[in-house]
Amino acid sequence: QICVVFSEELKCWCRAIIKSIMYCTDHYQTECFLVDYAKYIFVKSKDIRVALEAFMQIPYRAKKCRLYRTKPVTLRIDFCEDTAKIVPAKRWDSAATRYFQNLLK
C-alpha cells in the first residue's frame, strides 16, 4: 500500500511503500521506499499519512528495476605482487553504484 511520509532530508511529503516496522525506545520507526526518488529512508510513525486518491493518480517518477544478468564486480589489488584485477563481488560497492547513477544522468 502506498502512503505519504515526511522526509527530513528532502523537507517535503513523499509517496512511499512501507517495507518494515521496528520499535525504537519510545516510538515506531518504519523503513520506506520513496517511489518518486527511488531511495530508502527511515521515518517515525507519526510522520506517516494516508494518501489522497488525487495524489495517487500522479505517475511515479522512479521505478524499481533490476539489471538482468548483471553481476557486481570489484577491483582486487594485491600489493605484494603489485597487481590489480577485476573479480566477482557479493554486492555492489558504493563506487560502482555512483558510477551507474552518473551514467543514467
PALUM-96936 format. One record per residue (C-alpha): residue number from 0; residue in one letter; x, y, z. Coordinates in pm, whole numbers. Layout:
(pt NUM,'A',(X,Y,Z))
...
This chain:
(pt 0,'Q',(0,0,0))
(pt 1,'I',(124,347,-89))
(pt 2,'C',(119,608,185))
(pt 3,'V',(264,957,233))
(pt 4,'V',(567,1015,458))
(pt 5,'F',(760,1324,559))
(pt 6,'S',(1128,1313,459))
(pt 7,'E',(1354,1518,689))
(pt 8,'E',(1630,1509,427))
(pt 9,'L',(1410,1634,141))
(pt 10,'K',(1197,1857,369))
(pt 11,'C',(874,1751,195))
(pt 12,'W',(596,1493,190))
(pt 13,'C',(664,1198,-43))
(pt 14,'R',(479,890,-161))
(pt 15,'A',(626,573,-17))
(pt 16,'I',(586,200,27))
(pt 17,'I',(644,75,381))
(pt 18,'K',(899,-208,384))
(pt 19,'S',(942,-278,756))
(pt 20,'I',(846,-150,1100))
(pt 21,'M',(1062,-163,1412))
(pt 22,'Y',(1024,-40,1766))
(pt 23,'C',(1284,210,1892))
(pt 24,'T',(1298,320,2258))
(pt 25,'D',(976,527,2265))
(pt 26,'H',(836,519,1911))
(pt 27,'Y',(797,305,1599))
(pt 28,'Q',(1031,361,1306))
(pt 29,'T',(950,248,954))
(pt 30,'E',(1174,177,658))
(pt 31,'C',(1011,321,346))
(pt 32,'F',(1087,316,-26))
(pt 33,'L',(1020,657,-183))
(pt 34,'V',(853,581,-515))
(pt 35,'D',(936,921,-666))
(pt 36,'Y',(1300,932,-556))
(pt 37,'A',(1399,561,-568))
(pt 38,'K',(1559,567,-226))
(pt 39,'Y',(1505,407,112))
(pt 40,'I',(1460,618,425))
(pt 41,'F',(1359,569,787))
(pt 42,'V',(1072,775,928))
(pt 43,'K',(891,790,1260))
(pt 44,'S',(539,651,1261))
(pt 45,'K',(400,997,1345))
(pt 46,'D',(526,1119,1003))
(pt 47,'I',(310,876,802))
(pt 48,'R',(-25,971,648))
(pt 49,'V',(-289,808,430))
(pt 50,'A',(-255,923,68))
(pt 51,'L',(-541,1107,-100))
(pt 52,'E',(-673,944,-417))
(pt 53,'A',(-588,1251,-631))
(pt 54,'F',(-228,1235,-506))
(pt 55,'M',(-206,870,-610))
(pt 56,'Q',(-312,943,-971))
(pt 57,'I',(19,1120,-1044))
(pt 58,'P',(257,878,-1223))
(pt 59,'Y',(564,766,-1025))
(pt 60,'R',(889,937,-1120))
(pt 61,'A',(1101,634,-1032))
(pt 62,'K',(1062,263,-1082))
(pt 63,'K',(1242,-22,-913))
(pt 64,'C',(1423,-234,-1168))
(pt 65,'R',(1693,-496,-1200))
(pt 66,'L',(1974,-531,-1448))
(pt 67,'Y',(1919,-875,-1594))
(pt 68,'R',(2228,-1097,-1562))
(pt 69,'T',(2445,-806,-1447))
(pt 70,'K',(2666,-915,-1162))
(pt 71,'P',(2865,-692,-926))
(pt 72,'V',(3243,-683,-961))
(pt 73,'T',(3517,-519,-760))
(pt 74,'L',(3881,-429,-809))
(pt 75,'R',(4113,-652,-606))
(pt 76,'I',(4460,-510,-552))
(pt 77,'D',(4747,-733,-443))
(pt 78,'F',(5020,-509,-304))
(pt 79,'C',(5266,-797,-261))
(pt 80,'E',(5253,-894,-630))
(pt 81,'D',(5182,-535,-746))
(pt 82,'T',(4876,-644,-947))
(pt 83,'A',(4513,-541,-980))
(pt 84,'K',(4230,-736,-1135))
(pt 85,'I',(3853,-724,-1154))
(pt 86,'V',(3686,-1010,-966))
(pt 87,'P',(3324,-1105,-887))
(pt 88,'A',(3180,-948,-572))
(pt 89,'K',(2894,-1043,-341))
(pt 90,'R',(2731,-699,-357))
(pt 91,'W',(2760,-365,-534))
(pt 92,'D',(3004,-125,-372))
(pt 93,'S',(2933,248,-341))
(pt 94,'A',(3175,347,-621))
(pt 95,'A',(3005,116,-871))
(pt 96,'T',(2661,239,-767))
(pt 97,'R',(2766,605,-804))
(pt 98,'Y',(2922,533,-1146))
(pt 99,'F',(2600,367,-1265))
(pt 100,'Q',(2388,659,-1137))
(pt 101,'N',(2613,905,-1326))
(pt 102,'L',(2565,702,-1644))
(pt 103,'L',(2189,725,-1605))
(pt 104,'K',(2202,1103,-1565))
